[in-house]
Amino acid sequence: MYKHDDRVVVTLDAGGTNLVFGAMRGCKFISEPVTYPSNAGDLDLCLDTMVKGFREVIDSLDEKPVAISFAFPGPADYPNGIIGGYLPNFPSFREGVALGPFLQNEFGIPVFINNDGDLFAYGEALCGVLPDINRRLKEAGSNKRFRNLIGYTFGTGFGVGIVVNGMLNRGDNSCVETFCLPHKLKEGIIVEEGVAVRAIKRVYAEESGDYNHNFEPKKICEIADGKRTGNVEAARKAFAEFGEIAGDAIAVAAQLIDGIIVIGGGITAARRWILPSLIQELRGSLATLGGESVRRVQMEVFDLDDPKEFERFAKGNVKRINVRGSNMSIEYDDMKRIGVIFSKLGASKAISVGAYSFALSKIDEKEEDD
């Protein structure tokens, strides 16, 4: 949607360790990244660092940007640009900081802040997998098109974002979350305890008996692949359980939103060990009290990274049905379907593209209202 837009938006990748500043035009970075320590424990120093980083990027541009737009981790009143609450990576913000108004006053341009999961989904919906899937469907001769998307990030935590008919769903309280859904295998425990970096490390320790290991998911994936010494079965079990628990939670949103599911984040490097159990959950069934089997997700679920499955997904089940009382017939595709696909942009770029697109969409909305 904004791939050919000439406007410039300044972005920020805000992490607890570093702040990485940049600028985008047409959904592509046009500046070298500027990186400074976050100084997340010292509010004044952190805010001063943000001003310094944004100013350095803006001064390097050949035109004035139309907005600043970025993701910030943790709870917030995003529409009003206020960050506050429990923020493990930014403890100095816990009492509430009017970050958006502060930056807008400093630079004199609109400032938009959102949750990283939201922007990941928005970037994929506007400039990532969603337009790409619709393009491929058209090329395959299919009339089917998708407008809804659920984005998940697998990393330190379990993030989510939802886009319905091209619009980002931020909720009435900026509180669309998935981490707090129930854990399939541990009663009374949140799902993020099974879908996060710490979960893979824990399950590997439990299955291998090596409670003193220092393996991160990347190394556990190498063990699963047979490329590093370790307990292969424990490594594969860690990712399979991760996929099962994630799939159980994803099934809830998939049935409610009825759209494409895109997954990103660092842990997706182990997708070959995660995806089978995740898809199995989505394709699972429940039962009625009368013993009738019912699909967990009413739509058929396809792995859209598999060429053969995409071919079936695109083909659907098209037939013609007669219109009663006439000689007419109409085409009818009775296959209800969605798909799972992994991000090709990568989570970081998708978030930046989402931030860029969100800023321009809000500016365009305001101009239309005016």
N, C-alpha and C positions, 0 to 999 in steps of 0.2 A: 504493500500500500504506500509506503514512504521510501521505497528503494531508489526512487529517482527524484526525491525532494532535495532542493538546494539549500534548505535552511540548516543552520548549525546549532547543535545542542551540546552543552558541556556535561560530562558524566563523571561519576565517581563510583569506584568499587571500594566500599567501606568494610574493611576487616579489622578485627581486634588488634592485629599487628601492624598492618600498613594501610594507608589510604592511597589509592591509585587513581589519578585524575586523567581525563582524556576528553576528546571532542569528536563528535560524529556528524557526518553529512551523508544523506542517502543510505542510512543504516550501515555505514562503514566508518571506521576510525580514520581521522584525517590528521591526527597529531601524535607525536611520540608520547608514551605514557610518562606522567610525572608522579613519582612515588616519594612519600614521606612517612615517617613513623606515625602511628595513630595517636599516640599519647592518650590512650583511651581512659586512663585513670585520673587525668587532670583536665577538667572541663575547659578551663580558659585556654590552656595550651592546645587542646584538641581543636577548639573552635578557631583559634588563631592559625593553626596548621591548615585547616580547611580553607580559610580565606587565602592563605599563602598559595596553596596548591591550585585553587580555582583561578586566582589572579594570574598565576604563571601561565596556565593554559590559555586563558582569554587573551593575555598580552601577546601570545605567540600566533594568534589567528589573524587572518587578513580581513576579517569582517566580524562585526559584533554578533555574538550568539543570541538566539531568540529566547533561550531558557537554560536553566540548570535542572537536570533530572537525574535521580539516582535511587538506588535501593539502600535501605538501612536495616540492619538486623534487629529483631526484637519487637516488642509491643509498641504501638504508637497510635496517635490520632492522625493518620496519614493525610486525609483531606485538608487538615489545618496545619500540617507540617510540624506537629508536636511529638517529640520522642520522649518516652518515659516508661517506667515500670522495670520489670526484672530483665536486665540486659547483661548477661555474663561477660560479654566481650567489651561492653562500654559501660562500666559501673558508674562513671561520673554522670551519666544521663538518667539515672534511675528516678530522680525526683521530678523529672519533667523539664524538657528544654524545647523552647520554641525555635527549632533549628531552621525550618523553612522561612518564617518571617525574618529571622536574623540574617540569613543569606540574601533574601530578597531585598532587604533594606541596604545591605552592603553593596550589592551589584546592580540593583535597579532593573532586574529582569525577573520574570516568573520563575519560581522554584517548585519542583514537584518531587515528592518523596513517596516511595512505595515499599511494600514488602518484597523481598527478593524472589520468593516463590511466585507472587503475582506477576512480576515483570518478566520472569522466565516464561511463564505461560503466554503472556501478551506478546512477547517477542516471537515465540514459536507460532502463535496464531496469525500474526500479521506478516512476518517475513521469514518464517521457518518451515516447519513440517506441514502445517495446514495448507498454505498455498501450494506447496510442492505436491502433496497428496492429491489435491484437486486438479492440478496440472496433469499429473500422471493418469488420473481417472479420465480426463478429457482425451488424452492421447490414446487411451485404451478403448475409446468409443463408448464409455459409460456416461449415463446422464446423472449418476449419483454425485452429490456434492456435500461437503461437510462444513459446518459453520460453528461448531462447538468444540471446545478443547479443554482437557484437564492436564495440567502440567505438574509433574512431580520431580523433586530434586532429592537424590540419594547422596548424603554426605555426612557431615557432623550431626545433622538432624534429618527430619523427614518433612520436607516443605511441599506446599501445594499452591496452585493458582488455577483459577477457573475463568474461561472466556466463553461467553454465550452470545452468539450472533455478532461477533466482532467487538463486543463490549466486555471490558474487564469487570468482574464481580468483586468489588472490594468489601461488600457487606455494609450493614448499617453501623457497625462498630469497628471497622477495619480489623476484623477478627475472623477471617476465613482460615481455619486451621485444620490440620489432619493429625498432628503429632499426638493429640490427646484422645484419639479414638481408642477403643479397647484392643489389647494385645490378644491375638487369637489363642496363644498357647499358655498364657499366664493370667489367670483370672484377677481382675482388679488392677492390672498394670497397664500403663499407656503403651500404645503401639510403637512409639519411638524407641522404647527399650529393646525392640526387636528389629528396628529399621534405622540403623545409624552405625557409624564407625565403631562405636563402643560395643554394639551387639555382635558384630563379626569377630572382634577380638575376644569377647567373652565366650561365645559359642565354640570358637576354636580351642580356647583353653579348657573348656568343659569336656569337649569331645576327645581331645588329645591327652588330657591330664597334665599338660604343661602350663601350669598357672603362672609361671614366671617368664613366659615368652614376652618378647618385645616387638612382635610382628605387627605392622600396620596392615590394613586391607590389601595394599598393593603387593606386599610380600606374601600374604596369605593366598592371594590370587596366583602368584608365581608357584607356590607350593601346590595348589590345585591343578595347575598346568603341568606339573612335573618339572619345572624349571629351577626349583629351589628345594633344598633338603628340608623335610618336615613331614608332618602327618597328612598325607594326601586326602584320606577319607574325612578327617576332621575339617580340613580346609573346604572341601566340597560341601560338607554338611552345613558349615557356617553360612555359605552363600545360599544354599538351598532353603534353609530355614528363613533366612532374610527374605527371599523371594516369596515364600509361602505366607509369611506374616504381612509383607507389603501387599501381596495380591488380595488378601482378605480385606484389608482396609480400602484398597483401590476399588474393589468390587462395589462397595457402598456408594462411592461417588459416581462410578461408571453407570450404575443403574439410575441414579438421580439426574445426572447431567446428560447422558446419552450422546457422547462425543468421542473424538479421537483422544487417546491417552499418549502423552509424550513424556519420556523420562530422561533426565540429565543428571549431571553431578559426577564427582570423581569415582564413586563406587561402580559406575556403569562400565568401567573397564573390565569388570568381571561379569558382564551381562550373560555370557554363555553358561555360567553356573547359576545365575539368578533367574533368568527368564523362564526356564521350563516349569519350575514350581509356581512362579507368579501367574503364568498363563493357565496352569492347571487349576489354580484357585478361581480365576475368572470364568473358567469353563465348568466349574463344579456345579453341584446341584444341592437343593434342600428338599424337604418333603412336607406335605400337608399332614394333618393329623389322621387323615384317611389313608395315608401311605402313598399318595401320588407324588411322583418325582417332579420337581420344578427347577428349571435352570436358575442358578444363582444370579446370573446376569441374563436378562431376557434376549439380548442381542447376541448374535454369533460374534465371537472374538477372534481376530486374526493377528498374526505376527506380521506386521507390514514391512519388516526388514527381510523377510523371506520371499524371494521372487515368486515362488509357486503359490504361496498363500496370498500374496498381493494380486496375482492373476485371478484367483478365485474370488477375492474381495471385490475386484473391479467388475468381474463378470456378473456377480449376483445370481439371481434366479428370475430372469425376465420371461414373462409369458403374456399372452393376450387373453383378455376375458371379454365376453359379450355383454353389451348393454341391453338389458331386458326391454322388450317391446320395440326393438330397432334392429337394423342391419349393421349397426356399428360395433366395433370392438376397440378396446383401449389396451395400451401396454401397461403391465403391472409387474413390478419387481417386489416379490414378497419376502425377500431376504432382509431382515433387520440385522444390521451389522455395525460394528465399530472395530477399531484396531489399536494395537500397541506398537509404538515405534520409539526408537532412541534418537535423541537430539543429534543433528549433524552440525549445528552451529556450536555446540558446547554450551554448558550452563552460563559461564561468564559472559560470553558474547551475546547469548540470547537475552540475558538480563539487561545488558547495555542497549541492545536493539529495542527491547521492551521499554526501557526508560526513554529512549529517543522518540519512539513512536507515541508513547503516552503523552509526552510533552506537546508534540505537534497536534495530537488529537484534541487536547484540551484548549490549545490556542485556537484551533480551527472552530471548535464549538463556541468559544467566546466571540469570535468574529462573526459567526452566523447569528448569535443572539443579539449582537450589537447592530 
